[in-house]
Amino acid sequence: MRIRLYLKNAALLTAGGFALRGLGMVFRVLIASYLGGEGMGLYQLILAVYGVFVALASAGVNVASTRLAAQSLARGRGMAPTLWGLVSAASCLGTAAMLAQFALAPLIAHWCLHDVRAELGLRVLAPSLPFLAVSGALRGCFLARRRVGPNITAQLFEQLSRMAIALGALRLLHSWGAGYASAAVLIGNTASEALSCLLMALFARAEAAFRPQAADPAKGFALRELWAIAWPVGGSRLLVSALQAVESSLIPLCLTVYLGQRGAAVAQYGAMKGMALPLVFFPFSVLSALSGLLMPEIVRAHTRRDRTGENRLIDAAMRLTGLFAALAGAGLVLFGEPAACLLFDDAAAGTYVRLLGWIAPFMYFESMVDGILKGLGEQLATFRYTVLDSALRILLIVLLVPQYGLTGFLGVMVCSNLLTCLLNTRRMLRRTGMRAAWLAWFAGPAALALLGAALTLAVRQIVADSAAGWLAQGFVFLAGAGGPAALLLSKNRELVQARRRA
């Protein structure tokens, strides 16, 4: 029964994640039509800095809440003191982060982002931080209870309310300029965080296990227990978020040196980060949903110290990733440009998607192997690689982007993703004692992708450049490469067993 519940929760989380990514993609398409390239660039810059204060607000409390709540259950204690202690800590941290972001907004906008228009957006976002922190603490408590339904419901409600409020505000403010337009989108963010927190609080109030009991202890946990968990997690996230914010602020600054115009630089940055990259990563949500059946099994095998079963499952996950990554990368190269132009009405974004399609398989591999390593308890190794990668990216951006513009940044991404993919894969192989199945993981999927691409390009010479022509090319690609890939997946024993267990 416990295994079935665990797999059911994993399936719900992956399905919910896929729905959230789909809604997020729709949201980006809608706001891009109002903001344009420059507005999207400013929006992305604000979010990069916001990520630092999010790390400060949560400070690992969301992770600590799951562990401390589970610990209270294991000790036979009531959860009410633990829950209220976590909510209190989250409220204090979130409020401190809010005040810091609100006060520092002018300095950050002027000296870090080099764009005073960002000040309004940063101040609009600041009140969301206490709500975000409290929601994270409540979600952790529900996860400890093995109840993922309230979390998924609240996140879907949050996304839908963000879309509705942001689009309503955009209609009123988009004509006032990029600064006010991006702030209008962020109004939706702040309001939706507050509404989501309220919904989580209502779920918590209705949860019988969270209600005070006569036998409850005075305190659910000691403060040192909270900080022992929260500080390492929060500190590492804060460092990584700060490095990513530095990187994000450097890209438009270096592009300005190359182009000579700040507006054009921010527009290029917006087309890349706000339009092209989300479209490139959208297919990965499908892979996440499919692999969601395998990841809990890998964790269970690792917990049981079943090395043979663990390695079989990792091999199955890598085969799945290899096939999907190769086909998705080829699909982005072949169809990414017209898809981006159709969605965003931006030719530059289409070009970036087509170019990024060549390195998308390495992005997917890196993300999957990173997840496997964390399931094996290798969080410290992935943290070291992330910091090394961020430092390398910052150095290469400073050296290459002022000289070569966005072409230089694409080169930075190639080096970065190759490095992290190789480091993570090497660590996984050493940790598990496995040997890389180069044919099944890489060469075979690449051959299928090339076959599908060759057939598609042949058909492209015949059919007209129209909607029907693109549909015909897509059908040929799916039949030529996707058909054999689906056949291989159907014969994968681990995937079949996981599907049956679910």
N, C-alpha and C positions, 0 to 999 in steps of 0.2 A: 504493500500500500504506500509506504514512504517513497519507494523508488518511482512508483507511478505518479505520485504527487509531484516529485522533483522534476520528472520529465514533462509533466503537464505545465508546470510553472515555466520551465525553460522554453517550451513551445509558445506559451502566451507572451513571454518576454520578447522572443524573436519576432513573433507576428506583430506585437505592438511596436517594436522598433522599426519594422518594415513600414508599418502604417505611418509612423511619425516621420520617417525619412521621405515617404511619398508626399505627405502634407507639407513638409519643409521645402521640397522641391517645387511644389505648386506655389507656395508662398514666395519663394525667390523669383519665380517667373512673373508673378503679379507685381511685386514691388520693383522689379527691374524695369518694368514698363513705365513706372513713375520716376524712379531715381536716375536711370541712365547709368553709363559707365562711371562718371565722376561721383554721383551720389552713392553708387554701390561701393566705390573705393573708400569714401569717407565712412560709410556704414561699417565696412570691414575693419578699418582702423580703430574705430570706437570699440567694436567688439573685442579686438585683440587686447586693448588695455583693460576692458571690463573683465576679461578672463583672469587677470592678475588679482583683481579685487574679489572675484568669485572664489578663487583659491584661498584668499585670506578669510573670506566670510565662512566658507565651509570648514577650512582648516582640518580636514580629515574627520570632522564630526559625523558626516554621513556614513563613513566607513566604521567609525567607532560605535555608532548607534546600533548597527547590525550585530556587532560582536558583543557589546555590553548587554543588549536586550536578550540575545541568545544565551549569554552567560547567566542572566537572571532567571531565565526559564530553566536552564540546566540545574541551577541551585534550588529550584522549587520556590523562588520568591515571586511575589506579585510584580507586574511590570509597571504599575503606575508610578512609583517613585523613580524608576529608571527613565521612563518616558519624560516625566516633567523635568528631571535633571538635565536630560539631553536637550529638551526644548529651551530651557533657560540658558544653557551654554551656547546653543546656536543663536538665540536671540541677541545675546551680548556680543558675540563675534560678528554677526551680521550687522548690528547697529554700528559697531566700531568701523567696519569696512565701509558702510554707507557714509558715515561722517568723513572718513578719510577721502573717499572718492569725490564727494561733493566739494570738500575744501580744496583738494589738489587739482580739480578739473581745469582751472585756468592755466596753472603751471604745466600740466601734462599736455594740454592742447597746444600751448605755445612752444615749449622747449622739447617735448618728446615727439609729438605728432606733427609739429611744424604747420599746424592748421587750426586757427582760432575758432573755426566753425565747429570743431569737435567739442568745444566746451559745453554747449547746450545739450548735446546728446549724452555726454558723460553725466551731467547733473540730472537729466531726465531718468537715466538708468539707476542712479544711486539708490533711490528708495526701494528698488526691487531686492536688494541684497539681504535684508532681514527676513523677508518672506522666503527667498530661495534657501537660506540656511535652515529655517525651521522646517520647510517642506522636506529637505534632505534628511533631517533627523527623524521625522515621522515615517518617511519611506523606509529608512533602515529598520525601524521597529516592526513595520509590517513584513519586511523580508525575513526578519528573525522569526516571525509567526508563520512563515511559509505562505503568506498571502500576497500575491502579486497583483490581484485584481484592482484594489484601490489605487495602487501606484500607476498602473497602466491607464485606468480611467481618468485620473487626475492629469496625467501628462497629455493625453489626447484632448481633454477639455482645455488644458492650458494652450495647446497649439491652435485649436480652433478659435478660442477667444482672442489669442494674439493676432491671428489673421484678420478677424472681424474688426477689432479695435484699430489695428494699424492701418488697414485699408480705409476705414472711415476717417481717421486722422489725416491720411495722405491726401484724400480728396479735398480737404480743407487747406492744407499747408504746402502741398508740393510746388505750387507756383511761387512760393516765397524764396526759393533757392535751395541748394543742396543741403545746407546746414539744417534748415527747418524741415525739409523733407525727410532726412535721415532721423531727426529727432521725432518726427511723427511716427515712424516705424518703431522707434524705441519706446514710445508711449505705450504701444501695444505690448511690448515685452514686460514693462513694469506692471501694467494693469493685470496682465495674464498671470504673472507670478503671484500677485496678491490673491487673485481669484482661486488659483490652484492651491495655495496654502490654506485658504478658507475651506476648500473642499476636502483637503487632507485632514484638517482639524475636525470636520464633521464626521468623516470616516472613523477617525480615532475615537471620537466621543461615542460612536455607535458600537465600537469594538468592546465586547465584554471583558476580554483579557486586559484591557488598558484601564479599567475602572478601579478606583481605590478599594482595597479590602482591609478588614480589621487586622489581619495578621501581617500586613505589609511592614517591612522595615522602615526606619526613619529615612534612610538614604539608599538609593538603588545601587550606587557605586561610589568608590572613592575618587576624588578629583585626580589623584595620581594615575589611576587606572585609565581615565579618559585621556589624559595628556600622553601617556605611554603609547597609546594607539594613534591619537590624532596628530601629534607633533611630527613623527617621521613621515606620515602620509601627507599631511598638510604642507610641511616644509618642502618636500620633494615636488609637490604640485605647484607650489608657489614659485620655486626656482625655474621649473620648466615653463610655466606661464609667463614669467618675466622674460626669459630668453626668447620665447615666441613673440612677445610684444615688441621686444627690441628688433627682432627680425622684420616684423610687419611694418614698423615705423621706418626702417632703413630702406625698404624696397621703393616706395614712392619718392623718398629723398634722393636715392641714387638714380632713379629714373629721371628725376628733375634735372640732375646734372647732365644726363645723356641727352634729354630732349630739349632742355632749356625752358620748359613750360610746366608749371606746377599742375595746372588743370589737366593737361594731356597725360601727365605722369599718373595722377590719381585715377583718371579714366582707364588707363591701361591696367593699373593695379586692380581696379574694380572688375574689369572684364575677366581678368585671370582668376582672382580669388573669390569674387562674388558670383560669377556665372560659370566659368569653365570648370574649375575644380569641384564644385558641388555636383555638376553633371557627371564628371569623371568618377566620382565616388558613389554616385547613386546606385550603379549596379552592384556595388559591394553589399548593399543592404539585402539583396537576394542571396548572396553567398552567406551572409551572417545568419539569415533565416534557415538556410539548408544545413549549415554546420551546427546550428543550435541543438540538433539531435545528437551530435557527436561530442560536443564539448563537455556536457555533464558526465558522459561516460568516461572521458579521459580523466577528469578529476576523480571520479570514483575509483578507477583502476590505479591511479597514483596513490590515493589514500590507502587502498588495500595492498600496496606495494606489489601489484601484479605487473611486473615489467613486460612480460610477453604480451598481455592484453593491452597495456598502455601503448606499446610500440605499434601494434596492429591498428589501433584506433588512430594514432598520429599519422601512420601511413595512409589510412583512408582519408583523413582530413587533408593531407597534402595532395593526394590524387584529385580530390574534389576541387581544391584550390587551384591546382595546376590547370585542370580542364576549364574551369570557369574563368580564371584570370586570362588565359590565352584567348578564349573566345570573346570575352568582353573587351580586351585590348584591341583585337582585330576589328570588332564591331565599332569601337570608338574611332579607329582610324578610317574605316570605310564610311560610317554614317554619322559620326559625331558632328562634323561641320554643318551639314544640312539640319540636323536636329537642334543644334545650338542656335542657328539662324532662325529656325522656326519658333523656338521657345522664347528667345531673348531679343530677336530682331537685331543682332549685333554680329557683324561679320568677323570682327576681331576675336570674339569669344569662340566662334566656330573654328577659326584657325588654331586657337590655343587647345581646344578639345582634340582636334585631329593630331596635333603634335604630342599632347600628353598621353594619347592612346598608346604610344610606343613604350612609355614607362609605367602605364597603369598596371600591367601584370606584376611588376616589382612592388608597387604600392600595395596591391592586394596580398601578395605573399608576405610582405613585411607585417601587415596588420594581422594576418592569420597566425603567423609564427609568434608574434608578440603575445597574442591571446593564449597560445599553447604554453609558452614559457611562464606566463602568470599563473596558469592552471597547475604548473609543475612547481610553483613556489619560487620562481626566479625573478621576482619583482625588482630586486636590487640590480641584477644584470641589465634588465630592460631600462631601468632608470639611468644607469651609466651610459648605455648606448644612446639614449635620448638626449642627454646633456652633451655628449660628444658630438652628436649629429647637429644639434642646435648651434654649438660653438663653431663647427665647421661651416655651416650654412651662413652664419653671420660674417665670418671671414671672407668667404667666397663672394657673398653679395657685395661687400665693400670693394673687393678687387675687380670683379667682373662686370657688375651691372652698370657702373658709370662709364665703362668702356664699350660695352656691347648691348646695353639696354635689356629688353625683355628676353632677347636671345641668350644673353648671359645668365639670366635668372633660370631659364629652362635648363641650361647646362648645370647650374647649381642643383636643380631638382634631380637631374639624372645622377650626378655624383652622390647626392644625399640618399636617394632611394636605393641605389646599388649598395652603398656602404651599409645601411641599416639592414637591408635584406640579407646580405652576406653575414653580418655579425650575428643577427638573430638566428639564422639557420645554422651557422656553425655552433652557436651555444646550444641550440636544441639537440643537434646531433651528438655533441659531447656529453650533454646531460643525460641523454637516453641510451647512448651507446649504439645508436642506429647508424646505418650507412645510407647515404642519399640514393634514392632510386631515380637516377637521372633520366632514364627513359620514361618511366611512368609519371614522374612529377613535372618534367620540363620538356624533353624532346618530343614525346608523343603528343602532348597537347599542342605544342608549337606546330607540329606537322599538320594536325587537324585544322588549326587556325589558318595556316598557309593554304591548305586545300580549299577551305571555304572562301578565303580571300581571292584565290585565283579564279574560282568559278564565278564569283561575284563580279570581278573585274571583266571577265569575258562577257558576261551578260550586260554589263554596263556599256559595252561598245555597241550593243544591239538595240536596247530599249531606249525610249525617249527620256529626257530629263524632266520627269513629271512625277506626280504623286503615285500614279500607277506604276511607273518605272521603278521608283524607290521601293515600293511594296514588293515588286517582283524580285528585285535584288536582295531584299531582306529574306524573302522566302528561299531563294537559292542559297544564301549564306547559312540559314538555319538547317536546310536540308543537307547541304554538303558537309558542314562541320558539326552542327548541333545534333544531327541524327546519330552519327557514330559516337559522339560524346555521351549522349543519353544511353546508348546501348552499353557502353563501358561502365557507366555509373550504375545501371540496373544490375550488373553482374558483381558489383562490389558487395561482398558479404557483410562487412561491418555496417554499411549504410542500410542494407536490407534489415539486419537485426535491430538496429536502432529504430528504424521505422516501425517494425513490429512491436517493439517494447513500448513505443509511444502510443 
